[in-house]
Amino acid sequence: MPIEVIQADYQNEQHTTDLLFLLIDYAMDVMGGGEPLSEYTQKHLIGNLKQQSNVFTVLA
């Protein structure tokens, strides 16, 4: 199975859904703190990322 690597588009709903899913999953792991992201963080993270010019996300 080939692996596709893309830069996430914060305007793309599927990309942002996938990113939040991955970050919540990581946060719930012991290495991520063992707790899900707060509701506040889940609600505001993508909007804040959209405002940054020096941030990007890679999805594979």
C-alpha positions as a printed NumPy array, in Angstrom:
array([[  0.   ,   0.   ,   0.   ],
       [  1.551,   3.314,  -1.02 ],
       [  1.743,   6.051,   1.586],
       [  0.636,   9.534,   0.604],
       [  2.188,  12.441,   2.487],
       [  0.427,  15.796,   2.24 ],
       [  0.504,  19.172,   3.894],
       [ -2.784,  19.616,   5.738],
       [ -5.081,  22.364,   4.535],
       [ -6.717,  23.987,   7.574],
       [ -9.62 ,  25.016,   5.308],
       [-10.3  ,  21.359,   4.425],
       [-12.816,  19.831,   6.854],
       [-11.502,  16.286,   6.361],
       [ -7.935,  17.381,   7.097],
       [ -8.949,  19.223,  10.264],
       [-11.124,  16.316,  11.43 ],
       [ -8.228,  13.914,  10.915],
       [ -5.771,  16.234,  12.67 ],
       [ -8.001,  16.619,  15.733],
       [ -8.593,  12.853,  15.851],
       [ -4.845,  12.198,  15.835],
       [ -4.081,  14.866,  18.441],
       [ -6.835,  13.649,  20.779],
       [ -5.597,  10.075,  20.397],
       [ -2.014,  11.147,  21.151],
       [ -3.106,  13.222,  24.162],
       [ -4.944,  10.223,  25.625],
       [ -1.761,   8.128,  25.5  ],
       [  0.557,   8.157,  28.521],
       [  3.164,  10.031,  26.449],
       [  0.593,  12.729,  25.658],
       [ -0.576,  13.188,  29.24 ],
       [ -3.229,  10.474,  29.435],
       [ -6.203,  12.821,  29.001],
       [ -8.101,  14.022,  25.937],
       [ -7.705,  17.583,  24.721],
       [ -9.982,  19.986,  26.567],
       [-13.224,  21.02 ,  24.893],
       [-11.815,  24.556,  24.638],
       [ -8.706,  23.326,  22.825],
       [-10.741,  21.128,  20.487],
       [-13.01 ,  24.059,  19.65 ],
       [-10.282,  26.672,  19.083],
       [ -7.18 ,  24.813,  17.873],
       [ -7.892,  24.831,  14.14 ],
       [ -8.966,  28.48 ,  14.15 ],
       [ -5.737,  29.418,  15.899],
       [ -3.664,  27.346,  13.472],
       [ -5.324,  29.159,  10.552],
       [ -4.066,  32.473,  11.949],
       [ -0.419,  31.359,  12.08 ],
       [  1.855,  31.931,   9.127],
       [  4.739,  29.865,  10.526],
       [  2.901,  26.59 ,  11.226],
       [  2.116,  23.606,   9.034],
       [  0.943,  20.037,   9.554],
       [  1.958,  16.964,   7.606],
       [ -0.527,  14.1  ,   7.274],
       [  0.46 ,  10.651,   6.037]])
